[in-house]
Amino acid sequence: MTQEFTGKTVLVSGSARGQGAAHALRFADEGAKVVVSDIRDELGEAVAELIRSKGGQAVYQHLDVRDTAQWVAAVQRAESEFGSLDILINNAGIVECTAIDELSDDAWVTVMDTNATGVFKGIRAAVPAMRRAGGGAIVNTASIMGIVGSWGYGGYIASKFAVVGLTKSAALTYASENIRVNAVAPGCVDTPMLAEERVIMADNPYWDFDEWVATMPISKIAQPEEISELMLYLASDRARYCTGTVYPIDGGLLAG
């Protein structure tokens, strides 16, 4: 471990499980002080406790990313506990597998509020704290479905395209203030959310999961920790010339 994030504070939304938990643990391994945040309080507390048991610094903060006041509280917690907010990982999200003509108003609002508006509110809350810190890095979780379309998934795809647009706009807006903004676009990752998605789509005649994985150039599902390595790079000083870009990490799926 390089401890390259020693002295830095990172807030990771949606970090009670899956990719978010992996990101929180890897940042802690590299010396960061971590604010674990989620709506799954018991799981989130367990992630923070695991970091502390390994000698790291972490607190858990309840955060529904749709709620402006909870974003403000999370940023304030980072500053009050650790003195600054240097890195925001906008990771929280939900999946929505429904075709557009079958998608209800409520389902559309829920997926957009979580995946797109949640990222907007995170950026808005973090920027003033990063100004106080003299700069910072924001990494948003998009998806390959924020770059290309797919059967069904109308609301999810719209939300992830919105994340890509927010990333580019924020990067241009805050570059002069030493705040970098990038996005990671994962493909298929072995997480609880993927397991839930597979149950929802099990009877869908248009989607054979195993067949789809077999068509990938690297014919396997990614592990969350593999996504974490790209997150760490983009948040680090090694990526100080990187901003406004979306980085696919998909086993070559988009190359064809």
PyMOL commands that set and color helices and strands:
alter all, ss='L'
color gray80, all
select helices_A, chain A and resi 18-29+41-53+68-82+100-102+105-133+144-146+154-177+192-200+209-214+224-235+237-239+253-255
alter helices_A, ss='H'
color red, helices_A
select strands_A, chain A and resi 9-12+33-38+57-62+87-90+136-141+179-186+246-249
alter strands_A, ss='S'
color yellow, strands_A
deselect
rebuild
show_as cartoon
